[in-house]
């Protein structure tokens, strides 16, 4: 099962779809419930994305 992440700065729910040297690729829904995909610089990703626990 993939980890569900949230963007603490803008909102929305995302999963990691891939990684490369400088970026982490994500897909999910943004704060307006639009389906989005993209890449986030690793530094920004680790500062703003947090895992949501499913207990």
N, CA, C and O of each residue as an XYZ file, in Angstrom:
220
protein
N       0.846     -1.189      0.000
C       0.000      0.000      0.000
C       0.883      1.240      0.000
O       1.840      1.338      0.768
N       0.547      2.183     -0.871
C       1.305      3.425     -0.978
C       1.033      4.326      0.222
O      -0.052      4.300      0.803
N       2.029      5.116      0.580
C       1.849      6.084      1.656
C       1.073      7.282      1.127
O       1.321      7.749      0.015
N       0.146      7.771      1.914
C      -0.623      8.954      1.555
C       0.028     10.147      2.237
O       0.248     10.141      3.448
N       0.333     11.174      1.444
C       1.003     12.367      1.951
C       0.098     13.572      1.794
O      -0.784     13.595      0.935
N       0.324     14.573      2.630
C      -0.380     15.844      2.480
C       0.647     16.964      2.398
O       1.711     16.890      3.014
N       0.326     17.983      1.646
C       1.172     19.168      1.527
C       0.765     20.132      2.633
O      -0.351     20.652      2.617
N       1.646     20.376      3.587
C       1.303     21.203      4.743
C       1.216     22.681      4.391
O       0.633     23.453      5.152
N       1.772     23.095      3.271
C       1.741     24.508      2.885
C       0.483     24.861      2.098
O      -0.148     25.883      2.367
N       0.111     24.019      1.123
C      -1.018     24.340      0.253
C      -2.208     23.401      0.410
O      -3.319     23.767      0.025
N      -2.018     22.220      0.954
C      -3.097     21.253      1.087
C      -3.096     20.262     -0.058
O      -2.284     20.359     -0.978
N      -4.001     19.320      0.003
C      -4.080     18.286     -1.022
C      -3.491     16.982     -0.520
O      -2.820     16.937      0.511
N      -3.755     15.913     -1.275
C      -3.291     14.579     -0.907
C      -2.539     13.977     -2.079
O      -2.991     14.061     -3.221
N      -1.394     13.370     -1.802
C      -0.496     12.907     -2.849
C       0.124     11.558     -2.498
O       0.155     11.159     -1.334
N       0.620     10.860     -3.529
C       1.456      9.677     -3.364
C       2.703      9.883     -4.211
O       2.677     10.612     -5.202
N       3.787      9.242     -3.817
C       5.038      9.316     -4.561
C       4.965      8.307     -5.702
O       4.674      7.131     -5.483
N       5.233      8.775     -6.924
C       5.195      7.885     -8.087
C       6.576      7.567     -8.616
O       6.722      6.651     -9.425
N       7.594      8.295     -8.186
C       8.951      8.031     -8.643
C       9.929      8.999     -8.011
O       9.544      9.987     -7.386
N      11.208      8.691     -8.190
C      12.266      9.535     -7.647
C      13.390      9.616     -8.664
O      13.611      8.678     -9.430
N      14.103     10.741     -8.673
C      15.310     10.878     -9.467
C      16.317     11.662     -8.627
O      16.092     11.885     -7.438
N      17.405     12.073     -9.226
C      18.495     12.680     -8.468
C      18.086     13.944     -7.719
O      18.469     14.123     -6.563
N      17.312     14.827     -8.361
C      16.987     16.114     -7.756
C      15.517     16.299     -7.415
O      15.168     17.230     -6.689
N      14.644     15.427     -7.927
C      13.203     15.618     -7.771
C      12.517     14.360     -7.265
O      13.028     13.251     -7.423
N      11.348     14.547     -6.653
C      10.452     13.453     -6.294
C       9.161     13.688     -7.071
O       8.567     14.764     -7.001
N       8.737     12.673     -7.808
C       7.539     12.773     -8.634
C       6.327     12.366     -7.799
O       6.351     11.338     -7.121
N       5.272     13.174     -7.849
C       4.071     12.931     -7.068
C       2.833     12.993     -7.962
O       2.852     13.595     -9.036
N       1.762     12.357     -7.496
C       0.460     12.419     -8.161
C      -0.599     12.426     -7.072
O      -0.406     11.839     -6.007
N      -1.716     13.089     -7.339
C      -2.784     13.132     -6.347
C      -3.791     14.214     -6.669
O      -4.021     14.548     -7.831
N      -4.392     14.762     -5.611
C      -5.359     15.844     -5.771
C      -4.870     17.065     -5.005
O      -4.342     16.952     -3.898
N      -5.056     18.242     -5.616
C      -4.621     19.467     -4.957
C      -5.711     20.005     -4.033
O      -6.714     19.333     -3.793
N      -5.511     21.209     -3.521
C      -6.447     21.796     -2.556
C      -7.814     22.091     -3.157
O      -8.782     22.275     -2.419
N      -7.914     22.140     -4.482
C      -9.196     22.385     -5.159
C      -9.795     21.102     -5.728
O     -10.717     21.163     -6.541
N      -9.283     19.939     -5.312
C      -9.722     18.616     -5.759
C      -9.502     18.372     -7.245
O     -10.244     17.604     -7.857
N      -8.500     19.007     -7.837
C      -8.096     18.729     -9.208
C      -7.047     17.628     -9.193
O      -6.183     17.615     -8.317
N      -7.106     16.710    -10.140
C      -6.098     15.656    -10.245
C      -4.833     16.276    -10.831
O      -4.880     16.932    -11.872
N      -3.703     16.065    -10.156
C      -2.447     16.666    -10.586
C      -1.315     15.652    -10.526
O      -1.350     14.706     -9.739
N      -0.305     15.865    -11.373
C       0.953     15.141    -11.307
C       2.059     16.171    -11.454
O       1.842     17.247    -12.011
N       3.229     15.850    -10.963
C       4.330     16.786    -11.097
C       5.557     16.310    -10.374
O       5.593     15.216     -9.812
N       6.571     17.163    -10.400
C       7.796     16.849     -9.683
C       8.108     17.987     -8.728
O       7.872     19.158     -9.028
N       8.644     17.619     -7.574
C       8.935     18.567     -6.500
C      10.418     18.422     -6.157
O      10.898     17.300     -5.995
N      11.156     19.532     -6.042
C      12.546     19.423     -5.603
C      12.615     18.723     -4.242
O      11.770     18.950     -3.376
N      13.629     17.872     -4.063
C      13.725     17.078     -2.834
C      13.729     17.936     -1.580
O      13.098     17.570     -0.589
N      14.422     19.064     -1.597
C      14.483     19.926     -0.409
C      13.086     20.414     -0.020
O      12.719     20.371      1.154
N      12.311     20.873     -0.996
C      10.948     21.354     -0.741
C      10.057     20.206     -0.302
O       9.237     20.369      0.602
N      10.208     19.044     -0.932
C       9.387     17.886     -0.588
C       9.546     17.525      0.885
O       8.551     17.342      1.586
N      10.771     17.421      1.356
C      10.996     17.017      2.748
C      10.601     18.102      3.747
O      10.374     17.797      4.918
N      10.514     19.363      3.315
C      10.081     20.444      4.203
C       8.565     20.531      4.318
O       8.055     20.863      5.388
N       7.826     20.240      3.237
C       6.396     20.530      3.234
C       5.475     19.320      3.188
O       4.307     19.451      3.553
N       5.934     18.154      2.761
C       5.063     17.002      2.659
C       5.175     16.138      3.917
O       6.278     15.824      4.364
N       4.050     15.763      4.473
C       4.001     14.930      5.682
C       3.113     13.717      5.422
O       2.114     13.812      4.709
N       3.486     12.571      6.007
C       2.711     11.335      5.850
C       1.473     11.374      6.722
O       1.510     11.851      7.856
N       0.376     10.867      6.183
C      -0.870     10.731      6.936
C      -0.945      9.314      7.455
O      -0.761      8.363      6.696
N      -1.210      9.163      8.721
C      -1.301      7.817      9.321
C      -2.687      7.252      9.134
O      -3.682      7.965      9.263
N      -2.753      5.968      8.829
C      -4.028      5.267      8.655
C      -4.163      4.206      9.743
O      -4.053      3.013      9.459
N      -4.397      4.622     10.964
C      -4.539      3.667     12.084
C      -5.981      3.332     12.351
O      -6.276      2.549     13.253
